[in-house]
Structure formats: C-alpha cells, structure tokens
Amino acid sequence: MRVEYELKFRDVWAFYFVDYFLLAPIQSLFGGIAIFAFYVAYTSLSNPCNSAIATTIVASAIIAVLAYIAVLVGALFSSVFYVRFSADNLPALTKYRRPPVLSSMGI
C-alpha cells in the first residue's frame, strides 16, 4: 500500500500559526501590549471633572481589544513571511511517497 500526501503552503502555515499562539510568552506579550493600550487610553481619556468613568472604561477596553487584534494581524503576516521565505521550510513543501512495503504476502 502506498500513501501519498503533499504538504502545501496552507498546511505548514497553519502549523506555525497555531504553534505561535500556543506559546505562553507570546500570549503574555500580546496581553501586555493590550493592557498597556488600555492604560494609555484610560489615562488620556479620563478627566478629573468628568463623572462618566464607565464610558471611559468602555472606550479604553475597546481600544485595548483593537490593539490586541492589531497584534494578531501582525503575527499573521509574520507567520506567512516566515513560512514563505524561510529556508528551513523548503524541504517541508514537497511531495512525499511512502515506499511500498515488500513482504512475502505481497501486501
């Protein structure tokens, strides 16, 4: 029995992209950037004379979520660049064939 499969660009990219987001230091970095964006937005939007603290918190949270999404999009593009232009992945983007199994039964 011969099993043939071909690793395509999408397969290798999906592996690197998912692996990239399973790393705890990367998630900590992305969360830290989002928390920093929240802090900066909250301090710039808060006003001592303004009593609408809830509005300021919601606006800051929206900015933090947008910052996190922006970092995710950057990671998406960096993983595409890594898979496409890395010399380590050139052997992975080929066709593989399992050699036939030679046995006395002919299977």
Number of C-alpha atoms within 10 A of each C-alpha: 10 9 9 10 11 12 13 12 15 12 13 17 19 14 12 17 18 11 10 16 14 11 10 10 11 13 13 11 12 20 17 13 16 22 19 14 20 22 17 14 19 20 11 11 15 16 12 6 6 9 10 10 14 9 12 19 17 13 15 23 19 15 20 23 16 14 20 19 14 14 17 14 12 12 17 16 12 13 20 19 12 15 22 16 11 10 10 10 15 11 9 16 16 13 11 12 11 10 10 11 10 9 7 6 5 8 8
